[in-house]
Amino acid sequence: MAVIKMNFLSKYLGMQTNLTICLPSFSFRDLINQNTDFYKPGMKFQTLYLLHGGAGDDADYLNFTNIARYADDHKIAVVMPCDFNHFYTDNPNGPRYWKFVAQEVPEVCQTLYPLSAAPEDNFVAGLSMGGFGAMKMGILEGERFAAALCMSGASFNPDKVKAFLRGPRPGRSDPDIMPMVALEQVIGDLDQFKGGPHDMYHQARLNVEQGKKLPKFFFSVGDKDFALEGVKDACEYLSALGYDTQYDLVPGYGHEWDFWDLTLKKALSSWLPIRHAPIYPS
């Protein structure tokens, strides 16, 4: 497995930023399986765009999960960008994190690395705030992805968004500790949220009405997670609209890395429609 730490100038962020990329390469398992003819000109890989949660960055999954080993085992590239607490949303007065993640990152990576651009070869996943981003990618850019995985997070229920964002959550007791970007700074007045461009429930319904191609959605959450209600709401709403969804409620887990590592392992082993092999030219 080649692990690439990439720093480049983003046109949508207006600054240098980082990407961490896991790119499958010839491995010891290939040697055992006598697959010594691994590298072939024109080969490409399926890709998982993996979005971090609040207070994280592009290195989170590499530091706290076995994603590099899973990617190598299943021969899928993994691209991990930075969002820096901006909810994968364009700031009207600052960096455009939505355009960066949804447009620039795939464009840059599919140009510089052997990554397939075919919708059936692309997936998006994220945890917590990244689960919000993954659901948003699956809804607004669903025609480019085969599936979206939301772990311990999802788009906000428009009928509960204010109560959730202003309710008790980790780090709320002291505003000087772990300060986070307030969602109102990015999307504006929460009273105008429902039915607007940031309401993914509304956008999901428009997709159905417009007959757009819809990816499959996987939702996974622990039964001790404070995000449980929001994840369940999102899954039930998309299911009612006719989206192909799968819901995995796992007992004994909260908002924690052991759970997210376990979920990634299951997703790459059996949930996502991946080839488990490079894409070789005909």
Backbone as a ProteinNet text record, in pm:
[ID]
protein_1_A
[PRIMARY]
MAVIKMNFLSKYLGMQTNLTICLPSFSFRDLINQNTDFYKPGMKFQTLYLLHGGAGDDADYLNFTNIARYADDHKIAVVMPCDFNHFYTDNPNGPRYWKFVAQEVPEVCQTLYPLSAAPEDNFVAGLSMGGFGAMKMGILEGERFAAALCMSGASFNPDKVKAFLRGPRPGRSDPDIMPMVALEQVIGDLDQFKGGPHDMYHQARLNVEQGKKLPKFFFSVGDKDFALEGVKDACEYLSALGYDTQYDLVPGYGHEWDFWDLTLKKALSSWLPIRHAPIYPS
[TERTIARY]
83.6	0	87.5	64.6	133.3	47.7	103.8	34.8	95.8	13.4	59.9	8.2	97.9	61.4	83.3	-24.6	-18.9	-57.7	21.3	-8.1	-16.8	-125.1	-141.3	-226.1	-221.4	-298	-438.9	-537.3	-676.7	-733.8	-793.2	-851.9	-979.9	-1046	-1171.6	-1151.2	-1039.6	-1010.2	-923.6	-850.4	-762.9	-639.6	-596.8	-479.5	-427.5	-306.5	-252.1	-333.3	-351.9	-423.7	-368.3	-411.5	-357.6	-460.5	-410.6	-485.9	-402.2	-467.6	-401.4	-466.6	-384.4	-435.5	-372.7	-457.2	-409.5	-426.2	-316.4	-318.7	-265	-346.8	-301.1	-176.7	-89.7	31.4	57.9	163.2	200.8	225.1	164.9	169.5	221.3	245.4	290	182.4	55.8	-52.5	-46.3	-14.3	0.9	113.2	220.4	332.8	289.7	215.9	168.5	76.5	-9.7	-104.5	-42.8	88.1	162.4	108.2	58.1	10.7	122.9	230.3	347.3	334.2	238.1	216.2	109.4	135.7	35.1	24.3	137.9	137.1	120.9	21.7	-1.8	-35.4	20.5	-9.6	-159.9	-207.8	-349.4	-439.8	-386	-469.1	-525.8	-643.5	-708.8	-766.1	-813	-869.8	-1006	-1091.4	-1211	-1166.9	-1253.6	-1212.1	-1319.5	-1275.5	-1361	-1314	-1401.8	-1374.4	-1422.7	-1329.1	-1356.3	-1343.3	-1453.7	-1463	-1454.4	-1369.1	-1347.9	-1459.7	-1459.6	-1558.1	-1508.4	-1589.1	-1554.5	-1424.5	-1346.3	-1217.1	-1109.6	-1139.4	-1043.3	-975	-897.2	-834.2	-809.4	-730.9	-711.3	-636.5	-568	-488.1	-565.9	-687.7	-761.6	-773.9	-822.2	-848	-718.7	-613.5	-485.2	-431.7	-456.5	-406	-489.4	-620.8	-709.5	-785	-771	-832.7	-730.3	-772.3	-688.1	-718.1	-756.5	-802.6	-695.5	-568.8	-463	-458.7	-472	-470.5	-596.9	-711.8	-836.1	-831.8	-780.8	-772.9	-681.8	-571.7	-479.2	-539.9	-607.4	-670.3	-772.5	-846.6	-956.7	-923.5	-799.8	-750.4	-838.2	-867.7	-945	-866.4	-863.6	-797.9	-888.1	-826.5	-901.1	-844.3	-932.8	-892	-953.9	-869	-914.6	-876.3	-972.9	-946.1	-963.8	-927.3	-948.8	-1071.3	-1150.9	-1265.9	-1256.5	-1184.8	-1162.2	-1291.4	-1384.5	-1504.5	-1601.8	-1599.4	-1686.9	-1808.4	-1837.9	-1958.3	-1966.3	-1852	-1849.8	-1947.9	-1937.8	-2030.1	-1953	-1992.6	-1929.2	-1962.2	-1860.6	-1881	-1903.9	-2016.3	-2043.9	-1939.3	-1865.1	-1764.4	-1624.6	-1605.6	-1476.2	-1453.8	-1381	-1345.3	-1465.7	-1458.2	-1568.2	-1537.7	-1569	-1535.2	-1621.6	-1742.7	-1824.9	-1767.7	-1737.5	-1679.6	-1543.2	-1468.6	-1338.1	-1352.6	-1440.6	-1454.9	-1530.7	-1637.8	-1723.9	-1667.9	-1594.4	-1548.4	-1396.3	-1327	-1182.6	-1105.2	-1137	-1062.5	-1074.7	-1196.7	-1203.8	-1132.7	-1146.2	-1082.4	-930.6	-874.9	-730.6	-682.8	-749.6	-701.9	-720.3	-830.1	-850.3	-757.6	-702.5	-605.3	-464	-427.9	-290.8	-265.8	-371.8	-355.6	-445.2	-416.7	-493.3	-628.3	-717.9	-848	-957.8	-1045.8	-1156.4	-1257.8	-1310.7	-1414.3	-1554.5	-1565.4	-1696	-1778	-1905.7	-1988.8	-1989	-1989.3	-1992.2	-1863.1	-1760.4	-1632	-1603.5	-1702.1	-1678.4	-1778.8	-1726.3	-1806.2	-1764.6	-1855.2	-1823.2	-1868.8	-1789.8	-1823.5	-1771.9	-1828.1	-1780.4	-1838.2	-1774.4	-1821.9	-1861.6	-1966.5	-2013.7	-2037	-1963.7	-1977.7	-1949.4	-1858.1	-1831.3	-1947.7	-2030.4	-2152.5	-2251.8	-2256.7	-2334.9	-2283.4	-2150.7	-2091.6	-2114.8	-2108.2	-2128.4	-2271.5	-2368.1	-2507.4	-2530	-2470.1	-2481.4	-2422.4	-2306.4	-2245.1	-2334.9	-2391.9	-2477.6	-2603.9	-2652.9	-2776.2	-2748.9	-2655.4	-2630.8	-2544.5	-2461.8	-2373.2	-2396.1	-2517.1	-2546.1	-2521.5	-2530	-2508.4	-2362.1	-2273.2	-2129.8	-2085.1	-2176.5	-2138.2	-2231.3	-2172.7	-2252.4	-2315.9	-2251.2	-2303.3	-2243.6	-2317.7	-2272.1	-2289.9	-2189	-2191.3	-2185.2	-2286.8	-2294.6	-2277.4	-2166.5	-2136.9	-2155.4	-2248.5	-2269.3	-2298.1	-2358.5	-2392.1	-2467.8	-2545.8	-2625.2	-2670.6	-2739.8	-2793.1	-2895.2	-2906.4	-2995.5	-3142.2	-3221.5	-3366.5	-3414.4	-3476.8	-3513.6	-3611.7	-3684.1	-3777.7	-3710.3	-3583.7	-3514.6	-3378.2	-3342.8	-3206.7	-3170	-3259.5	-3227	-3210.2	-3298.7	-3290.9	-3162.2	-3121.3	-2999.9	-2875.7	-2865.4	-2744.1	-2728.8	-2841.1	-2834.5	-2849.2	-2863.3	-2878.7	-2746	-2750	-2625.8	-2546.6	-2417.9	-2328.6	-2189.3	-2101.9	-1967	-1899.3	-1834.4	-1761	-1843.6	-1972.9	-2058.8	-2042.3	-1982	-1979	-1888.3	-1783.7	-1688.6	-1661.3	-1708.2	-1691.2	-1547.5	-1456	-1315.1	-1243.2	-1308.5	-1247.3	-1308.8	-1225.5	-1269.9	-1373.1	-1343.1	-1439.1	-1463.5	-1589.2	-1628.6	-1694.8	-1687.4	-1755.8	-1905.9	-1976.9	-2121.6	-2186.2	-2279.8	-2343.1	-2411.8	-2463.7	-2530	-2434	-2304.2	-2206.1	-2190.3	-2224.9	-2206.3	-2335.4	-2446.8	-2572.6	-2674.3	-2644.4	-2736.2	-2842.6	-2950.9	-3059.1	-3120.1	-3116.5	-3173.1	-3325	-3388.9	-3533.5	-3566.4	-3467.8	-3487	-3428.4	-3389.4	-3322.5	-3415.4	-3534.1	-3625.1	-3667.3	-3648.1	-3685.6	-3583	-3472	-3368.9	-3260.1	-3157.8	-3052.3	-2966.6	-2966.9	-2887.5	-2968.7	-3096.1	-3184.7	-3178	-3102	-3083.1	-3207.1	-3295.9	-3423.4	-3502.4	-3502.3	-3572.1	-3504.7	-3371.9	-3300.3	-3317.9	-3326.1	-3347.9	-3484.2	-3581.8	-3715.7	-3716.2	-3643.2	-3633.8	-3568	-3468.4	-3403.5	-3504.5	-3592.5	-3694	-3791.4	-3835.4	-3930.5	-3871.3	-3739.4	-3672.5	-3619.6	-3641.6	-3601.3	-3451.7	-3376.2	-3231	-3186.7	-3069.4	-3009.9	-2973.2	-3012.6	-2995	-2897.4	-2793.9	-2700.5	-2762.6	-2702.6	-2746.1	-2685.9	-2763.9	-2717.3	-2707.4	-2594	-2572.9	-2563.3	-2640.9	-2636.6	-2596.6	-2496.9	-2449.7	-2426.7	-2476.3	-2465.6	-2471.9	-2404.6	-2410.2	-2532.2	-2579	-2700.8	-2677	-2550.5	-2518.3	-2471.8	-2490.8	-2440.6	-2541.9	-2493.3	-2583.6	-2642.2	-2580.2	-2628.8	-2732.1	-2770.8	-2858.8	-2989	-3056.1	-3185.9	-3174.4	-3072.6	-3055.8	-3024.8	-2942.4	-2908.9	-3033.1	-3108.3	-3230.4	-3331.4	-3348.5	-3442.2	-3405.6	-3277.5	-3232.9	-3257.6	-3224.1	-3243.6	-3391.9	-3476.4	-3619.8	-3678.2	-3629	-3680.6	-3644.3	-3516.9	-3476.7	-3547.5	-3565.4	-3635.5	-3777.8	-3844.2	-3982.1	-3990.7	-3883.6	-3881.4	-3852.1	-3808.4	-3777	-3630	-3543.8	-3400.2	-3370.1	-3269.7	-3221.9	-3133.1	-3176.6	-3103.1	-3078.3	-2974.7	-2945	-2910	-2969.2	-2950.3	-2886.1	-2776.2	-2703.3	-2692.2	-2770.4	-2765.5	-2683.2	-2572.2	-2477	-2479.7	-2517.1	-2523.8	-2386	-2381.6	-2260.5	-2163.6	-2193.3	-2099.7	-2159.5	-2072	-2109	-2041.9	-2002.5	-1938.1	-1787.9	-1735.2	-1599.8	-1530.3	-1396.9	-1316.5	-1327.1	-1343.9	-1360	-1480	-1586.3	-1706.1	-1681.6	-1616.8	-1594.4	-1497.2	-1398.2	-1306.6	-1381.8	-1465.9	-1544.8	-1637	-1697.2	-1789.8	-1717.9	-1600.5	-1523.8	-1484.2	-1446.6	-1409.8	-1527.6	-1646.8	-1765.3	-1802.9	-1794.3	-1834.7	-1747.3	-1617.1	-1526.7	-1527.9	-1560.3	-1564.4	-1688.6	-1803.7	-1927.5	-2036	-2037.9	-2148.6	-2133.9	-2022	-2004.9	-1980.6	-2035	-2016.9	-1879.7	-1777.2	-1641.8	-1588.7	-1488.7	-1432.6	-1331.7	-1271.7	-1164.6	-1043.7	-1027	-917.1	-897.6	-778	-756.7	-843.7	-862.6	-934.1	-828	-810.2	-710.2	-772.3	-696.5	-748.5	-781.4	-877.6	-918.1	-803.6
-119.2	0	124.8	211.3	339.9	442	507.2	613.6	745.6	830.6	956.5	1073	1158.5	1282	1395.9	1452.4	1551.2	1689.4	1788.9	1928.1	2006.9	2080.8	2154.7	2278.7	2368.6	2492.3	2467.8	2491.1	2473.9	2605.5	2599.6	2720.7	2760.9	2663.9	2694.7	2732.8	2690.8	2729.8	2855.2	2881	2997	2979.6	2854.4	2828.8	2688.6	2662.3	2527	2437.4	2314.1	2219.5	2079.8	1986.3	1851	1748	1643.8	1522.2	1404.7	1303.8	1176.6	1073.5	997.9	903.9	766.7	665.3	527.2	470.9	430.6	380	237.2	139.2	-0.2	-21.2	-106.3	-140.5	-289.4	-337.7	-477.6	-504	-610.5	-636.8	-777	-802.1	-934.6	-1039.3	-998.7	-1091.3	-1129	-1031.2	-1061.9	-1162.7	-1146	-1239.8	-1381	-1392.1	-1522.3	-1585.8	-1501.1	-1550.6	-1561.3	-1538.9	-1547.8	-1451	-1337.5	-1234	-1132.1	-1177.2	-1091.1	-994.3	-1017.5	-929.8	-826.1	-751.8	-659	-531.3	-472.5	-342.6	-358.5	-290.3	-292.9	-152	-108.1	26.8	45.6	158.7	190.2	138	69.8	17.6	132.1	109.5	209.4	140.5	223.5	170.1	233.5	155.2	212.7	301.8	395.5	495.8	520	527.8	568.3	705.1	804.5	936.9	933.5	950.1	926.7	1057.2	1102	1234.5	1226.1	1307.7	1305.2	1377.6	1361.2	1425.7	1556.7	1616.8	1743.8	1735.2	1841.2	1854.5	1764.8	1701.7	1611.9	1673.2	1589.2	1630.9	1507.8	1524.1	1416.7	1296.5	1313.6	1204.2	1116.4	1155.4	1084.8	935	899.7	757.9	677.5	739.1	669.3	648.2	745.3	737.2	646.6	643	581.1	457.8	422.7	300.8	221.1	107.2	22.3	43.9	165.6	189.7	156.8	180	149.9	-0.3	-80.7	-225.6	-272.7	-216	-255.3	-217.6	-99.1	-54.8	-146.5	-185.7	-274.4	-413.4	-464.1	-595.8	-601.5	-491.3	-490.7	-415.1	-369.2	-304	-187.4	-101.4	18.8	139.4	245.5	368.8	442.1	511.4	590.9	731.8	829.4	970	1040.5	1103.5	1167.1	1315.1	1404.4	1547.9	1612	1738.3	1818.7	1908	1919.7	2012.1	2116.9	2087.9	2183.7	2245.2	2158.6	2198.8	2285.3	2277.3	2361.7	2286.6	2168.2	2093.5	2063.3	2057.7	2028.2	2119.9	2247.2	2348	2473	2537.3	2662.4	2774.1	2843.4	2961.6	3081	3150.9	3262.4	3373.7	3379.2	3483.8	3426.8	3302.4	3240.3	3121.9	3024.8	2909.3	2828	2772.9	2692.7	2545.4	2496.6	2357.8	2256.8	2292.7	2199.9	2182.4	2292	2282.1	2213.8	2238	2173.8	2021.6	1972.7	1828.4	1763.7	1827.6	1765.8	1777.2	1884.3	1907.6	1898.9	1977.4	1990.4	1863.9	1804.9	1686.5	1572	1534.4	1428.5	1465.2	1590	1632.7	1620.7	1669	1663.6	1519.1	1440	1302.7	1213.4	1230	1148.5	1190.1	1310.5	1356.1	1308.9	1314.9	1285.4	1139.1	1064.9	926.4	833	703.2	608.8	572.4	669.5	649.5	654.3	557.4	551.9	661.9	723.2	824.9	767.4	640.2	578.7	577.9	613.6	617.3	486	373.9	244.4	214	295.2	272.9	373.9	455.8	560.9	554.3	577.1	569.7	684.1	722.5	826	778.2	808.9	769.8	876.8	879	972.5	939.7	993.9	972.9	1106.4	1104.5	1221.4	1337.8	1448.4	1556.4	1506.7	1410.2	1349.3	1266.5	1212	1143.4	1240.7	1360.9	1469.7	1497.8	1506.7	1533.4	1421	1296.6	1181.6	1175.9	1203	1204.1	1318.3	1431.7	1546.2	1512.8	1446.6	1406.5	1308.5	1212.5	1113.4	1171.3	1279	1340.7	1442	1533.4	1638.5	1592.2	1489.6	1438.9	1289.6	1243	1099.8	1030.3	1103.1	1040.3	1003.1	1049.7	1019.2	907.2	856.1	756.9	636.3	519.7	397.8	383.3	438.1	422.7	528.4	555.5	647.4	580.2	593.8	534.3	645.3	652	753	684.8	712.4	651	753.1	725.5	811.6	956.1	976.7	1111.7	1109.6	1214.4	1225.5	1370	1399.7	1534.5	1565.5	1691.3	1733	1718.1	1663.6	1662.5	1806.7	1861.8	2003.8	2040.3	1942.1	1968.9	1965.6	1920.7	1907.2	1975.1	2043.5	2094.3	2191.1	2281.1	2378.9	2312.4	2219.9	2151.9	2070.9	2006.7	1924.8	2011	2116	2197	2277.7	2307.6	2387.8	2302.1	2173	2082.7	2040.8	1959.4	1914.7	1819.3	1851	1763.4	1775.4	1683.5	1691.2	1824.1	1884.6	2008.9	2134.5	2121	2238	2311.7	2249.4	2308.7	2431.4	2436.1	2547.8	2595.8	2716.5	2765.4	2790.5	2794.6	2816.9	2687.6	2572.3	2442.5	2382.9	2344.6	2284.4	2372.1	2497.4	2581.7	2528.3	2527.6	2475.7	2586.7	2575.6	2671	2653.3	2760.3	2752.5	2734	2640.9	2613.3	2736.8	2822	2944.5	3035.2	3027.4	3108.6	3064.2	2938	2882.1	2882.8	2841.1	2826.9	2936	3023.4	3132.3	3097.1	3171.7	3160.9	3021.3	2953	2819.2	2818.4	2931.4	2939.6	2927.2	2951.3	2941.1	2811.5	2720.9	2598.2	2506.1	2481.3	2383.7	2426.7	2335.9	2364	2443	2478.8	2557.9	2471.1	2533.2	2459.7	2372.2	2398.6	2318.8	2206.3	2200.1	2096.8	1974.5	1873.4	1756	1667.2	1678.5	1607	1662.1	1792.8	1858.9	1822.7	1827.4	1796.1	1649.4	1561	1419.1	1397.2	1469.7	1458.9	1512.1	1620.7	1675.2	1574.8	1501.9	1398.9	1297.5	1253.8	1155.3	1215.3	1336.3	1402.4	1425.2	1447.9	1474.1	1346.5	1232.3	1105.2	1084.7	1142.9	1129.5	990.8	950.1	825	837.2	737.5	745.2	637.8	675.5	574.5	500.5	390.8	321.5	390.5	396.9	458.9	354.8	357.5	273.8	365.8	335.7	411.6	317.7	357.2	273.7	359.3	311.5	389.1	294	331.2	252.8	288.9	195.3	221.5	313.8	348.4	441.8	577.4	600.9	722.3	835.8	956.6	1071.8	1109	1060.4	1089.8	988.9	894.2	785.9	835.7	928.5	974.3	1036.3	1118.3	1182.9	1085.5	983.9	883.5	802.3	762.4	684.5	765.2	892.4	979	986.5	1006.4	1021.3	894.1	780.7	653.3	628.9	651.9	628.9	724.3	848	944.7	904.1	868.1	826.9	698.2	606.7	482.1	510	602.2	637.2	700.9	768.7	830.1	729	609.4	507.1	483.6	549.4	524	382.6	320.5	191.9	216.8	175	203.4	76.6	81.6	-25.3	39.2	-9.9	47.6	-55.6	-17.3	-107.8	-43.3	-92	-44.9	-146.1	-100.2	-191.3	-170.3	-272.5	-257.7	-244	-162.8	-151.4	-43.4	30.8	131.9	272.9	369.6	510	579.5	704.6	787.2	762.6	657	612.5	543.8	546.5	494	343.4	268.9	124.2	91.6	168	145.8	181.4	294.3	338.3	245.2	195	98.5	-29.6	-77.6	-197.5	-177.2	-59.9	-32.3	-26.8	36.1	40.5	-99.5	-182.3	-319.7	-393.1	-379.8	-445.8	-388.3	-256.4	-192	-236.4	-242.5	-280.8	-431.2	-509	-654.3	-702	-637.5	-694.1	-595.3	-475.7	-385.3	-317.6	-251.7	-172.5	-263.8	-229.2	-311.9	-289.3	-340.2	-320.1	-447.2	-430.9	-540.4	-624.5	-564.1	-629.2	-659.9	-580.4	-601.3	-473.5	-452.6	-339.3	-351.2	-239.8	-239.4	-235.8	-347.2	-356.3	-323.2	-261.6	-228.9	-357.1	-347.6	-465.1	-510.7
0	0	0	-97.1	-100.7	-26.9	72.6	145.3	102.3	44.4	-13.1	70.6	114.6	184.2	85.7	39.7	-67.6	-16.5	-50.9	-17.5	-146.7	-165.4	-290.5	-268.6	-363.5	-357.7	-410.2	-326.3	-366.1	-417.4	-535.5	-592.1	-520.8	-454.3	-385.2	-239.3	-180.6	-42.7	-36.5	-144.7	-146.9	-60.4	-40.5	43.3	15.8	64.4	60.3	154.6	115.2	200.6	177.4	261	257.2	213.7	148.5	121.3	168	223.6	248.7	157.6	85.1	-14.5	9.2	14	15.2	-124.7	-185.1	-321.5	-322.4	-360.8	-358.5	-444.2	-394.9	-468.1	-447.3	-509.1	-490.8	-342	-289.5	-146.6	-117.5	10.9	51.6	22.1	33.3	-0.5	-148.6	-233.8	-376.8	-398.7	-323.2	-335.4	-295.4	-184.9	-139.7	-243.8	-303.8	-403.9	-543.2	-552.3	-677.5	-783.9	-736.4	-827	-846.5	-909.9	-925.5	-1042.7	-1130.8	-1246	-1210.4	-1103.1	-1049.5	-1131.8	-1167	-1234.6	-1385.5	-1440	-1583.7	-1631	-1743.1	-1793.8	-1813.8	-1768.7	-1786.3	-1677.2	-1576.9	-1468.8	-1385.5	-1330.6	-1245.2	-1121.9	-1028.5	-905.8	-877.5	-816.6	-756.9	-641.1	-601.7	-503.6	-399.2	-273.8	-163.1	-115.4	-124.8	-68.8	76.1	169.7	310.2	388.3	446.9	507.8	660.1	717.5	862.2	937.1	1068	1152.8	1209.9	1296.7	1358.7	1436.6	1430.8	1498.1	1437	1322.2	1259.5	1138.4	1070.5	946.3	859.6	755.4	658.1	714.2	827.9	884.1	981.6	1016.7	1121.9	1098.1	979.5	952.9	950.8	900.1	896.5	1038	1126.2	1262.9	1353.4	1331	1428.6	1379.3	1250.9	1198.8	1119.2	1070.2	985.5	837.1	799.8	663.4	560	589	491.1	462.2	566	546.4	474.6	512.5	445.5	296.8	267.9	128.8	48	107.5	39.7	20	122.6	112.9	-0.2	-17.5	-114.5	-242.6	-254.5	-376.8	-419.2	-323.4	-351.5	-301.3	-380	-337.7	-239.1	-144.3	-46.4	-45.7	-64.4	-67.8	52.3	134.3	258.3	257.6	236.3	235	373	384.4	505.8	487.8	592.5	591.1	701.8	808	916.1	971.3	1011.9	1085.8	1006.1	873.6	792.8	737.6	790.4	753.6	603.5	538	394.1	318.6	352.2	300.5	262.3	155.1	113.5	212.1	257.1	340.1	246.4	258.3	166.6	173.6	285.5	301.1	320.4	276.7	300.4	209.6	258.2	174.8	131.4	10.3	-46.4	-23.4	95	127.7	53.7	16.6	-62.1	-202.4	-268.6	-402.1	-398	-292.3	-277.5	-272.3	-186.3	-167.9	-283.3	-327.7	-429	-570	-599.9	-736.2	-750.2	-668.7	-688.9	-652.6	-539.2	-496.3	-597.4	-641.5	-743.1	-873.3	-915.4	-1039.5	-1029.9	-921.1	-902.4	-893.4	-812.8	-789.7	-911.8	-984.7	-1104.6	-1217.5	-1208.7	-1307.7	-1274.5	-1147.4	-1107.1	-1073.7	-1040.3	-996.2	-1078.7	-1076.7	-1159.7	-1097.2	-1089.7	-1027	-1132.1	-1128.4	-1223.2	-1193.3	-1298.2	-1283.4	-1302.8	-1336.9	-1361.4	-1232.7	-1238.5	-1116.9	-1039.8	-1110.8	-1042.1	-966.5	-988.5	-922.5	-812.4	-778.2	-679.6	-565.3	-444.1	-322.4	-230.4	-140.7	-43.2	93.5	195	331.8	427.2	546.1	646.5	782.1	886.2	1022.2	1084.5	1165	1237.5	1139.4	1151.7	1054.8	913.6	901.4	771.2	721.1	813.3	772.6	711.7	767.9	708	567.1	552.8	421.8	323.3	370.3	281.4	230.5	318.4	274.2	175	201.5	110.5	-26.2	-27.5	-154.8	-228.3	-154	-216.9	-275.1	-216	-264.5	-374.8	-352.6	-451.2	-567.8	-545.9	-651.1	-672.5	-646.3	-647.8	-779.6	-888.6	-1019	-1042.1	-955.1	-967.3	-875.4	-791.2	-691.3	-694.2	-663.9	-654.6	-517.7	-414.7	-279	-187.3	-79.1	24.8	160.5	245.7	378.8	483.3	567.9	673.3	808.1	876.8	1005.3	1117.5	1207.1	1324.6	1288	1172.5	1131.1	1000.8	976.7	854.7	840.5	733.2	714	822.2	855.3	962.5	923.8	1015.2	998.7	1007.6	904	906	1016.9	1068.1	1177.1	1313.6	1318.2	1446	1447.4	1339.8	1326.5	1438.1	1474.3	1578.1	1714.4	1744.9	1874.2	1885.3	1774.8	1778.7	1793.4	1713.3	1714.5	1842.9	1908.3	2030.6	2156.2	2138.2	2251.5	2309.6	2415.7	2481.4	2392.9	2373.4	2299	2359.9	2332.4	2389.8	2358.2	2460.3	2440.2	2458	2491.2	2504.1	2637	2737.4	2870.5	2879.4	2798.7	2803.5	2661.5	2626.5	2487.7	2447.6	2546	2514.7	2479.8	2502.8	2476	2349.7	2254.7	2128.8	2057	2028.6	1956.7	1816.4	1776.1	1645.5	1564.9	1433.5	1347.4	1366.8	1400.1	1416.8	1279.9	1270.6	1141.9	1085.5	1173.3	1126.4	1049.9	1081.9	1011.1	866.2	839.6	705.9	626.3	689.4	614.3	643.8	740.6	767.8	871.6	869.5	967.5	965.7	1079.6	1087.1	1068.7	1092.2	1068.3	919.6	834	689	633	720.7	676.6	597.8	650.5	589.7	449.3	353.6	215.8	137.4	202.1	135.5	74.5	19.3	-51	40.1	172.7	265.4	330.3	299.1	353.4	261.9	303	217.2	211.2	308.3	298.5	178.7	167.5	55.3	-77	-80.6	-204	-243.2	-144.6	-173.1	-239.1	-192.5	-252.2	-394.9	-418.9	-554.2	-648.5	-600.7	-683.6	-734.6	-646.1	-683.3	-783.9	-758.4	-847.8	-986.4	-991.2	-1118.6	-1185	-1122.6	-1181.5	-1189.8	-1097.9	-1101.7	-1055.9	-1102.2	-1058.6	-910.4	-832.1	-688.3	-640.7	-567.7	-515.9	-398.4	-358.9	-239.3	-117.5	-9.1	114.4	225.7	295.7	413.5	534.6	637.3	761.9	874.5	952.1	1061	1185	1299.4	1422.8	1542.2	1650.6	1773.2	1855.5	1935.7	2012.4	2131.5	2160.3	2267.8	2213.3	2086.7	2020.1	2031.6	2065.8	2073.9	1938	1828.4	1693.4	1643.9	1727.8	1685.3	1622.3	1687.3	1637.4	1498.8	1478	1348.4	1236.8	1266.9	1166.1	1130	1230.6	1206.4	1126.3	1161.7	1088.5	941	912.5	773.5	694.3	753.7	684.7	656.6	756	737.7	633.3	631.3	534.2	391.8	369.1	234.9	193.1	284.9	253.4	208.9	278.1	243.3	105.3	63.3	-69.8	-180.2	-142.5	-242	-264.1	-186.1	-196.1	-145.6	-203.4	-157.4	-35.6	82.7	204.7	285.1	366.7	462.2	594.4	701.9	835.1	926.3	991	1078.2	1216	1311.9	1449.9	1529.4	1585.4	1649.2	1800.5	1876.1	2021.5	2085.2	2190.6	2271	2230.6	2124.7	2076.4	2084.3	2110.4	2107.8	1991.2	2013.1	1911.1	1923.2	1860.1	1892.9	1775.2	1780.9	1671.3	1655.5	1762.4	1749.2	1660.5	1676.6	1596.2	1449.9	1425.8	1287.4	1215.6	1286.5	1226.5	1189.7	1281	1254.4	1134.4	1125.7	1015.8	882.2	877.8	754.1	709.3	804.8	771.2	708.1	767.8	713.3	577.3	564.4	439.3	323.2	345.2	237.3	212.3	312.8	295.9	223.8	253.8	200.1	160.5	217.2	186.1	50.3	30.4	-91.7	-211.3	-328	-448.3	-511.9	-444.8	-495.7	-559.8	-644.8	-724.5	-645.7	-541.7	-466.1	-555.2	-657.9	-752.5	-835.3	-888.4	-977.9	-1102.6	-1170.6	-1297.8	-1407.9	-1474.2	-1579.6	-1715.1	-1803.7	-1936.9	-2014.7	-2102.3	-2181.2	-2270.6
[MASK]
++++++++++++++++++++++++++++++++++++++++++++++++++++++++++++++++++++++++++++++++++++++++++++++++++++++++++++++++++++++++++++++++++++++++++++++++++++++++++++++++++++++++++++++++++++++++++++++++++++++++++++++++++++++++++++++++++++++++++++++++++++++++++++++++++++++++++++++++++++++++++

